Amino acid sequence: MVRAVVEVRGLYGSIALAAASLGILAASAPAPLTLADLRATVQYSDVQLSPDGRFVAAVETRADFETNELVPALVLIDVANRAKRTLTVDRAVVGSPQWSPSGDRLAFVSLDEKKKPQVFALPMNGGEAQPLTAAPNGVRVYAWSPDGKRIAYVTTDDPPNKTAIEAHDDGFAITQQPFTAHGAVLSAHIWIVGSTPASAKRLTSGSWSVAPVSRLMWRPDGRAIAFTWNTDGSFNFRGRTRAAVANTETGAVAYFGPLGSRDPVYDAAGTHVAYLLGNAVAALQSDLVIADADGTHARNVTARLDRSAANPIFRADGAVIFGAPDGTRWRGYRVPPGGSPAALPLGSGLDPTAVSFSTARDGSIAFSSATVRDPSEVFVLKAGARAATALTAANAAIAAHPMGRQRTIAWTSPDGIPLDAIVTEPLGFQPGKTYPLVLYIHAGPTDASTVGFDEIRELMAAHGWLVLEPNYRGSNSLGAKGIATSLGHPASIAGRDIMDSLAIVEQQYHVDTKRIGVSGWSAGGWMTSWLITHDTRWCAAFEGAALDSVRNAATLGDIDNYTNIFIGGDPWSDPAAMQRAIDESPLTFADRVKTPTLILTDAGDQRVPTPTAYEFYHALRAAGAPVQLLIYPVDGHFPADPLHNEDVARRWIDWFDAHFAAPIGALPNGG
């Protein structure tokens, strides 16, 4: 609704000018957000501040809907005047930029002629990017040495039976792989390369592996490299990692922390190390530990903060900065030497989800962030500043659209855990009017709903619906007890919390009780399935990659250790855990479903096994529930290409649009 007040003297002029003004305002007012508008979205990632703080390098990614590809480019932004220029052109892969210690070169990962990811370095005084590595199996992560003369990188080992595999004798034994695996688990190790790719030498070896989520960091004296150690090369790393260090002369490995520690980083002097460690109350929450460089005198600095730390890094002044979800916000925190965490003054409205900071010698910090209206921009927080400054405005056209007003509601669970949720009001909201509502449930389950821009949320609000996003017990934004109280009973506990949030919203708003939908992806899909198997109030349900069988996830997926933690044991060795897995699986109760349900998943989902979707689909059919199953012919836990990604959003909105608009029972067979 556009309101205009026009004051003009004279009766006839007042009427004419008011009408004309309203017409101009209506024509110029941005329309509600659509999928077509979202095609122009720009995403920023891998933000890196130059050592002198003058420039920011970042990966800027756009979608090409003609070729159905994501198009990345390495960009350079002048912090002083915000001028931006593109450094790479026509590279299918660009990522992981890192400044050399002196700032004279900018390294990044791209593909070589054999389509293998390698490290290239671009001289900042002009010239073409030159390859620094030629790893036959490609590079996973890398880091500059302190003097800028060497690169350490991680690459996957050759299979020990490579010759046999080439002769098609390629059967492999299963250890920790998901059902989508096409080969044995292979270790990955650290190599060091000097002035030419041919000078590369192996540093570490063994049946263990550098963890797939590891980063590398040289000790300032160049004599050691910190990394995350894993028992093998699988992605199933939860609880199996250790914060480790390799001697750069001998390759000998030592450990900073116990099993479950990861992501070690050194300070500028090389006298201290920081790393993450699973919380003693809830291992799925990550605490931040600071210790002496040899691992002694370890101190848990986030025990009182009670939030799940991510991506720690030391600043030049010796403080550690890191990100953490806190209620319905992601925040940045600073821990001064010997002190306790305090929130960084990033500014209101920012949501640097899973934030990864970069720092300069002057104490400046750079990062990418969403806002409540903008999908992604690059920001800098200068030392002593009261708020971060935006360096880009690539998504200004999207941010200009009207969007639903967000509110946070809060309550306490029966066992005393503070809980919260985001309620987004539809465009043109009127307090006395009745509205449909959609539950939009976050993934994880150790994730969180936060206020940063979300396209599904905004499309729902643009369609005139209330949107409810609860942070239930198990979310990583509520503290360790909030996770711990859900362990063993993650779906049933979360289900009660979600229904409590709905009851609160129904007290505060006029909700059309015949037009309530429920939806989510991954763990959000799991909760969706749980709710439709335990309640029949729902007008429609949409679920993607739903964990409908906990037992299947502990058998066929790539993170069975993670599954075992939140179910409270290995179902294959613990009968009580097996019973909990059955009791917490929506598949067990599929015969109760009456709700029209749309199920989406990828054909090659390694995280939540695709066969589970088939099982739930056929169970709902047998129960007589209206159901559809749609499979995307792609790999991964969520479609990565632009067209399939957009199709998920379209079907998500259209499913509820159809069922909210139709009389009850008018859409047989799921619509």
N, C-alpha and C positions, 0 to 999 in steps of 0.2 A: 504494500500500500504506500502511495506517495502522498504526502500531505504538503500543501502549499498555502502560504499566507501572502496575499498580495494587497497592498494598501495603495489605492489610487483614488484621487478626488474626482467626484462626478459619477452619477449613477450608471450611465451607459458605458463609460470607459471602464469602470470597475468590473462589470460583467464580462466585457469582451477581453480585457487584458488577463483576467483571472483564468478564463477558459484557455486562452492562448498559452499562458504560462504553464498551466497544468499539462497541456499537450506537449510542450517542449520538455518539461521535466519527465513525463512518462516516456517520451521517446529516448531520452538520454540515460534514464536509470538502467543500470545493468540488470539483465534478466537472471532468473535463478540458474544456478550452475547445472550444466549438462555434461554427459560423457564427451560430446564433441569439444566442449571447452577444455576438458582435461587432457585432450590429445597434445596440447601445447605444454604440458608440465615439464619442467626442467628439474633434474635432481643433482645435487652436489654431494660428493663423497671424497674421501681420502684428502682432506684439507691439510695442507702443510705450510707452516709459516717459515720464511727464510730465517737463517740464524741472526741476521741483523734486524729482523722485524719489518723490513720494508715491503716485502712482497708475500703474497699467498699463492701457492700452487694448489689446484684442485682438479678433480675429474668432474666434468660437466656432461651429463648424459641426457639425451633427448630420444624420443621414439620416432622411428620412421615407419609409418603404417603402410607405405607402399611396398617396402621390402620386408616388413615384419621383423625389424631388427632394432635393437637398442644401439644408439650411435654415441660412443663416448669421445670426449676430446679433453686433452690436458690444457688447462687455461692458467694464465698468470694474471693476478690482480694486484695493482699498485695500491697499497694501503692508504697512502696520502691522498690520492685523487680518485680512487676507485676505478681507474681505467683498467679495462680487461682486454687481453688479447689471447688468441688461440695459438698454442705451441705445437700441436700435432694435427695432422690432416690425413684422412683416409686410412686410419688404423682401426681395424675391427676390434682390437682389444687394447685398452690403455688403462693402467691402474697403478696403485701403490707408488705414487711419487715420493721421492725423498731427496732433500737437499744434501749436497756434500757438506762436510763440516765447515768449509770456508765459504760456502754459498756460491762457488764459481760454476758448479754443475748441478743439474737437476736430473736425477735418475728416475726411471719408471719401468714398468713391465709392459711388454707388448709381444706380438708374435713374430718369430723369425720365418724364413722361407719354408721351413718344414712344419709350420703352424704350431710350434712349441713356444710357450711363454719364456722369454728371456729378459734380462735386465739391459736397458739401454741408458746412455747418459747424454744429456743435451748440454753443450757449453753455453753459458748464459751471455757470453760476449759475441755470440753468433756462430753459425755452423750447423751441420747436420748431426742428428743423434747417432752415436756410435755404440755398437754392442759391447757389453762388458762380460757377458756369459754366453756359453754355447753348450749348455747342459743337454745331453741327448734326450732326457726325460722331462725337460723343462724345469723352470724355477717356481717354487711355491711362495717363499718369502725371502727377503734379503735385508742387509743392513750395511751401511758404510762403516769402515774402520775409522777410529778417531782422527787419524792423520789423512784420511781421504785417499789413501793409496791402494786400499784393498776393499773387496766386497766379500762378505760372508753370505752364503745362500743355502737354502734347503732344496734338495731334489730327491725324487723317489728312486730307490734302488732298482736295478734290473731284477727280474725274477730269477731265482737260482736255476730254473729249468727253462731258460729262454730258448735254447736250441730245440728242446723237445716241443715247446709251444709253437715254434715256427714250423715244425713238422706235423702240426695238428694233434700232437699228444698233449692236449691242453686241459684235461680234467684237473680240478683243483679241490683241495680239502677246505671245508667250511670251518671257520673259527668264530670271528665276530662280525661277519659280513651280513648285510641285509639280503632279502630274497632277490633283489635286483642285481646282485654282484655277478660279474662275468670273469672274475679272476681271484686268485688268492690275495690275502692281505700282504702288502709290501711295505717294508720300512722306508722311512725317509731320513736322510742324514745331512749334516752340515759340511759344506765345502767352502774353501777360500780361494779367491781368484785375485791375481795382481793386475798388472798393466794390460795384459792381453787375455782373451778367453782361453787360449791354449795353456796358460799357466795354472789352471785350476787344480787344486789338490784336495783330496778328501781329508776331513778332520775327524769325524766320528764314524763309528760302525757298530754293528751288533744287531741282535734280534729285536731289541727295543727300537723306538722310533721317536723322532721329533713329532710332537702332537700336531694334528692337522689344524688346530686353532692357534698354534704358536706364533709368536713374533720373535725376532732376534734383536739383541742389544749388546754391543761391545762394552766391556769395561773401559773406562777412560784411558787406562795405560795400555790398552790393546792386547793384554795378555790373557783375556778370557772373554767368552761370549755367553750371555744368559739366554735361556730358552725354556720351553716347556717340554719335559720328558713324558713319554707315554709308554705303556707296556708293549704296545705293538702299533702298527700303522693304521688301525681302524679308526673310524669316526666315533666309535663307542668309548669316549675318553672320560666320561663323568666319573669322578672318584678314582681314576686310574693314573692320574698325572702327578708329576712332581716339578716344582720350580727348581731348575738345574743350571749348572754352569759348566762349560767345556774349556779346558786349557788350550790356548791357541797354538802351543808348541807341541804338546803331546797328545791332545785329544781326550785326555782323562776327564771323566765326568764326576762332579760332586753335586750335592743337593743343598739347597737353601732351606727347604721346608719339607714337611711330611707328605705322605700320600694324600692327594686331593688338592695340593697347592699348584699354582700355575701363574703365568704371565709375570715373570720377574723383570724388574727394570733397575738400573743403577742411577745414583745421583751423579751430578757433574763432577764431584771429587772422587768418586769411586769408593767412598767410605761406607755407604749405606745401600741397601737394596729394599725394594718394596715388591710384594707379590700378593696374590689373592689366595684365599684358603676357605674351604667349605665351613660353614658355621657349625658350631658344636651342637646347637639345638636343631637346626634344619640344614643339612648339607647342601640343599639346593639354593641356599643363600650364600653369597660370597662376601667374606670379610676381607678387609685390607690389613696386611701385616707389614710393618717396617722393622728391619733388622740391620745389624752390622753386615758388612760386605761378605763376611765368612758365614753368615746365617745365624750367628749367635745374638743374644739379647733381643729376641723377637718380641714385638709388641703389637697386639691387636688394637689398631687405632679407631676402628669403627664399631667396637663392642657397644658403646653407649648410643651411637647414632642408630644402630639397628636397621640399616638399609643395605641392599645388595650392591656392592661396589663393582664397577666395571672400568676397564682400560686405564689403570693408573699410570702416571708419568710424573717424573720429577721436574720442577721448574728450576731455573738457575739459582734462585735464592734458597734452595734446599727443601722447599715445600713440595708435597705431593698433591697433585690434582687428579680428580677422578669424577665419573658420573655415577648417578644412582637414581632409580625411580623412587619417588616419595609421594604416596597417595596418588593423585591424578596428574602429577607433574614429573618430568625428568629434570634433575637439577645437577649443577656442577658443584663440587666441593673442593676445599683447600685444607690441607693439614700442614701447618707450619712445623718446623723441627721441634720435636718434643711436645707438640700441642695436640689439640683435638680438632675434628672436622668442623668447618664452618662453611655455609653456603656461599658460593661465588655470586657476585652481583651481576648476573647475566642480563637481568631486565625482565619486566613483566611480559607475559604472552609468549615467551620462547619455550620450546619443547625439544631440546636436543636429544632425541631418543637414542639410547645406546651410544651416547656421545663419546667421541674419541678426540681428545684435545691435542693440539700442537703448540709448542712454546718457542719463544725466541730468547735471546740473551738478555733483552731489556725487561723480561717478565710478561710481555704480551702473550695472549692466548688466542688461537684461532680455532674455529670449529664450524660445522654446518648444523643448521637447525630448521625445524618447522616452526611456524607460529600457529596461533589459533585460526588463521585465515590463509596461510601461505605454505605450500608443500615443502619448500626447501630454499634456503639462501645461505650465503657465507657471512660469518660474523667475526669480528675481532673485539676482544676485551683487552684494552690497554692497561698497563700497570697503573693502579690508583684510580681507574675510571669507576663510575658508579653504575654503568650499564654497558653492555656490548653494543657495538655499532655495526649495522648491516653494510656489507661491501657490495652486495648484488641486489637486484630487484627483478630477477628473471621471471618470476611468477606474479608480477604485479597485476596482470590482467585477470588472473584467477582470483587473487585476493580482493579485487574490486567487486566481485559478485556478492550479492546479499547472502548471508549465511545464518544458520540457526543460532540463537543465543544459548550458550552453555551454562549450566548450573552444576555445582557439586552438592550431592546429598551425602550425609554421613549417619551412621548408626553403629551399634555395638552388637556383636554376635552373642548368642547365649553363653558362650564360654569366655566372654570379656575381650574379644578381639575387635579393635576399632576397624570398621569397614567403610568403604565409600563407593560412589558411582558417579558417572557423568550423565546428566540428563540434557539432551539437546532439544530445544523447542523448535517446532516447524516455522518456516517463514510466515510472517504475518500472524504470528501467534496471538490469540485472543483468550484471556484467562477463563471466560465463561463457556467457551466452545469445547465440544467433545471431539477428540482426535484418536485415530488409530495409533498403535504403538508397536515398535519393533525392538526386541531385545537383540543387541549386537554384542556378542560375547567374545572376549579376547582369547588369544591362543596361549600356549605355554605347556601346562597351566601356569608355570612360573613366569608370566608376563604381566602386563598391566595395561589398563585403559588410561590414556593420558590425553591432555587437552589439545595436543598438536593436531594440525590439519589431517583429516582422514576423509578420503573421497567417498567411501561408502556411507559414512555418517552424514556428510553434506548432501549427497544425492537423496538420501532418505528424508532429510529435513526439507529439501527443495520440493519433495513430493507431498509435503503436508503431514508428515508423521512425527510423532514424538519418538525419540531414540534413547534407549536406556542401555548404558554400558557399565555393568557392575564389576568392581574389584572384589572378588570373593576370596575366602580363605584358600590359600594356595598361590595367590598373586604375589609377585616379588616386591610389591611396593608397600607392604603392610607390616614388615618386620618378621623375624624368624619364627615367632610363635604363630603368626598368621599362616605360615607355611606348615609348621610342625603339627598344628592341630588338624590339618587336612590329610596328613600322611596315613596311609592305610585305607582311607575312605575318601579319596579325592573327589569323585563324582557326586556322591551322596551329600557330602558336606557342602560342596560348591552349589549343588542344586538347591539346598535349603537357603543359602545366602542369596542366591539369585531371586528366589521366590520372595524372600523378605524385601529385597530392593523393589521388586514389582509392587508389593503391597504398599510400600511407602509412597511410590509414585502415584498409585491409584488414590491415595488419600490426598495428595497435593494437586492433582490434575484431574480433569474430566476425561478419563480414558474410555474409549469405546471397547467394552469388554468382549464384544463379538468380533473385534478387529485387532487382535493382539497376535503378532508374529514372533518367532524366535529363530535366531540364526547365529552362525559363527563358522570359522575355519579352524582346522586342526583341533586343539583342545577346545576351542569354541564350538566346533562341530560336535565334539564329544559331549559337551554340556547340552547342546541342542538336542542330540539324540536322547540324552538322559531325561531331559524335561518332557519330551513328547512320549517317552515310555512311562512316565510317572504322573502325567497330568493330561487332560484332554481339552483344556480350555483354548488351545491354540487354533487360530484361523488358518495358519500355514507355517511351514518350517523350511528353512534353507540351511543345508550343511555341506561343508567342503572338507575333504580329507579327514573325516571324523574317526576318532579312535573308538569305534564301536565295540571292539573286543580287546581288552587289556592283555589277555593271554596272547593274542596274535602279535601285539606290539612288542611283547617280551620274547617273541620267537622269530619274527620275520623282519623287524625293523632294524635300523642302524644305531639305535640308542637304547638297547635293552637295559643297560645299567641304570639309565635315567628312569625308565619305567619301573624297574625294581625298587628304586628309592621311594618313589611316591606311592607305590602299592605296599611298601613295607616288607619286602623280601623277594626272593627268587621263587616264582610259582612252581618251578620244576623241581626244586629241592625242599620246599617248605609247603606242606599241605595247607596250612592256615593261609599263607600268601596266595595259594591257588584259589582257595575259596573266596578270598577278598577280590582277586582278579575277576572271578565269575560274578560276584555280587556287585562290582563296580562297573560292569560292562553293560551298556544298553542292549546289546544283542540278546542278553539273557531275558529281557523283558519285552522283546519286540512284538509279542502277540497282543500287547495292550494298546498299540498305536492306532489312533484314528485320524491323526492330523495329515492333511495333504503335504507331502514331503518331496523336496527336490534334493538329490544327492549329486555332488560333483566331486571328481578327483582326477588325478593324473594317472596315466597307464603305468608309469614307472616311478611311483612315489616310494622312495626308499625309507621315508621317515614313518609314515602311517601306512601300513601295507594295503595296497589296492584291493587284494582279495577280501578284506574286511568290508569294503563298500558293497561288493557283490553279495556277501552273506547277509548284510543288513537289508539290502534291497529285496532279496528273495524272501527273507523273513517277513518284511512288511507286506509284500504281495500275498504271501500265504495267509497273513492275518486279515487281508481284505482292505488294507489301508491304501489310499491313493498315493502312489509313489512313482517317481521317475529317477533314473540313474543316467548321468551323462559323464562319459569318460573322455578326457582330452588325450590325444595321442602324443604326449610329451613326457619327458622324465622330470623328476623333481617333486618337491612338496607343494609347490604352487607354480602355475604357469609363468615362465619368465619372459616370454615374447610378448610384444605389445598387443597383438590381436587377441590372443587367448586371455591375456590379462584383462583387457577391456571387456571381453565376452563374459568373464566371471562377474564383473560389476553389472553388466547389462542384465544378465539372467537373475542376479540377486535382487535387483530393483523390480524387474518385470514380474517375477514370481509373486511378490507381495502386492504389486500394483493390481495384478489380475485377481488375486484372492480378496483383497480389500474392496475392490470395485464390484465384484460379483455377489449376488445373493448367496447366502449360505447353502452349500450343497449343489451349486450350479455348475461346478467344474469337476466332472467325474474324472477318475484315473489320474488325479494329481494335476489336472489342468493341461 
